[in-house]
Amino acid sequence: MPLAKRIIPCLDVDNGRVVKGVHFEEVKEAGDPVEFAQKYKSQGADELIFLDITASQQGRETMRNVVSNVAKVIDIPFTVGGGIRMLEDAREILLSGADKVSINTAAVKNPELIRDLMSIFGRQCVVVAIDAKKNVGGREARSENSDQEYWFEVKIFGGKTGTGIDAIEWARKVESLGAGEILLTSIDADGTENGYDINLTKSICDAVRIPVIASGGCGEPKHMLEVFKQTDVDAALAASIFHYEKSSVGRVKDYLKSNGIEVRV
C-alpha cells in the first residue's frame, strides 16, 4: 500500500506574526501563529511548518517563545526553521517543542552542520530547505540541464542572495550529508497561486531518495493533485490557500482522495 501523502500548512512568521508574500517579497500580515496552528490541527493537517523568515537576514535567533506557544496547542509533527546557525540553536528549538529543525542558509554556509545535526538528533529531525530560482545564465557547466536553457540556483538569506549552486546537485549533497527530508520551494512560483513548479520538483525528486516536500505556488486543491500525480513528492505545503480560507485542509484531502491520492483522513 502506498504511503499516504502529507498536507502541510506553512506559517511564515515575521516579528511574531504570520505573513505571506509573493516571490519572497511584498510581505503582508495574515494573523496569529497560535490561532492558525490550532485551526490547522483541527482541520486534519498532517504536519505544520513554522519558518521565521527574517531571522537569518537579521542575524538573530528564532523566536523561541512563539515556537513554544505554537507547540503547546498541537500534537502533530512540527518543523521549525529560520535563524538556526549551530547545534545549540537546533537544540533550543527542539526543547521549545519542535519535532524537526529546518536549515537553509546555515547548511549552505557550513554543510557539515547537516552531518552534525544528524549525528546528534537523528536523520528524522533534519530538514534541509532549498529555495531555488530559475537562472538562465551565469553557469557554463550545467550537467543536469545541459539540454535546457536554464538551471535552478540555490538562494539563501530568505531568497535574497544567490549562491551559484545548482539545486539538483545540492539536493544530492544534502542527502549524502544526512538530511532526512528536503523542503523545496520555488521562488518563481512562491505566492503566485498558479501551481507548483512541476519541472523543478520532479528534478529534485528524481535526484534523491529521501522525502521531498513541494512548496511555492499552490492556489487551489487542483495544484496539489497535479504535483502528486506528476512527481514523486511526499508532501505538499501551502499557505495562502489555507490562511485566506480559499479551502481547508479537510476539503483538500477529500478532493485528493476522490481523485485517487492516498491521504490520511
PyMOL commands that set and color helices and strands:
alter all, ss='L'
color gray80, all
select helices_A, chain A and resi 33-43+55-58+64-72+87-95+105-109+112-121+123-125+167-177+198-207+221-230+240-243+249-258
alter helices_A, ss='H'
color red, helices_A
select strands_A, chain A and resi 6-14+17-22+25-31+48-52+78-81+100-103+126-135+151-156+161-166+181-186+212-215+235-238
alter strands_A, ss='S'
color yellow, strands_A
deselect
rebuild
show_as cartoon
